[in-house]
Amino acid sequence: MQIKLSSLGDLMFAGSNERGQQISFSGNKEAVSPMESVLMAASACSAIDVEILLQKMRQPYTRIEVETEGVRADTIPAVFQTIHLHYKIYGDVKPEKAEKAVAMSLEKYCSVSLMLSASVQISHSVEVVRE
């Protein structure tokens, strides 16, 4: 896997992957910050796992949302100390199946959260919303 990062000026950068897909980053709040992208990556990685696992469990969901909060150290480097992921799973999903899918993702499948867990305390909660 390779990515390329290119300067766009004024603390703005574009990152691109081998397929040419891009994401913008900034250090001036005009785009996603690198640390925000870490939270987004953990959320997305896990949400993808949860979706796949719910499909395999034959749980009828309509959508998944993940609200993620990271608390950073007050000193430099301001690394994440804790990350909490709150999953909202919409549909006729059994709560125990939703919890199992999330736990399996965070403990076994999600590369991003597993990598982060070596130095960050990661917690989660699950909410099933009937529509």
N, C-alpha and C positions, 0 to 999 in steps of 0.2 A: 504494500500500500504506500502510495506517495501522494503528498499534497504540495502545492506551491502557494506561497504567500507573496503578494505584491503590494508595495506601498502605493497608496493613492494620494498621499499628502495629508498634512494636518492631523496626524495620529489616526489616519484611516488606512485600512488594509483590506484586500480581497484575498480570500483563500479559495483555491480551486482544487478539485480532485482530478483523477486520471480521466474521468468521463466529461470533464469540462464544467461540472456543476459548481456554482459559486456561493459563498456566504461572505457578508461584510462584517468586519470587526472595527471597533474604534476604542481609543483611549480618551475620547472627548464626549461620550454619550450620544453621538450622532448615529451609532449603530450598536449592535450587540457587543458587550465587552467580552474579553476572553474568559473571565470568570463566570459570567452569565452563560456563556456557551458550554461551560463544563456542566452546569446544572441542567441545561437543555439536553445535553448529550446523555446524561444519566437518566433523565426523564424519558427521552425518546427510546433509548436502548431498552429500558425496562418495559415501557408501554408496548413495544413491538413484541417482546416475549409474552407479556400478559395476553395480548390479542391472540397470538398463536396458541397459547395454552388454553384459553377459554374456548377457542374453536375445537381443539382436540377433546375438551371436556363436554362439548356440545351444549355450551351455555349461550343462550340467545341474548347477546349484548347489541346495543345500537351504536354506542361510542364510548371512548375512554378518555378521560382528562386526568392529567397529573399536575397538581399544584406543588411546587417544590420551593423550599426555603433553605437557604444556606447561611450559616453564621460563620463569619470570618474572624480571624485573630485580629486584635487591635494593634499588633506590631508588624513590622515588615520582616519577612514576607507575610502578607495578609492571606494566608491559606485558609481553606475551609476547616473549621473545627467540627461542626456538625452539619448534617444535611437531613432534612425531613421531607419525605415524599408522601403526599396525600393523594390517593387514587380515588377517582369518582368513576364508577363503572355503571353505565346506564343500560337498563334492560331488565329482563326477567332472569336474573342471575342469582343463583344460590349464594348467600354470603360466605359460606364455608369454602365454596369453590373459588370465589373471588380472592379470598385471603390466601388460599393454597397457591393460586396462580401467581400472586404478587410475591409470596414468600419464595417460591421456586425460582422466580426471576432473579430476585435480589441475592439469594443464597447459592444459586447454581449456574444461571445462564447469562446474566447481564454482565458483559465484560467491563463496561464502564464502572458500574457500581462495585463490582468485585475489586477492580483496580483501586478505586478510591477508598474502599473499606480498610485498606492496609494502613491508612493514616487519618481517616475521617470516621467519626461515629455516625452511622447511617441508621435512621429509624423510618418507619412507615405507618400509615393508617389506611384503611380501606372503607369506602362508603359505597353501597349499592343504591342506586337511585332508580326506582320503578317509574316507568313512563307509561 
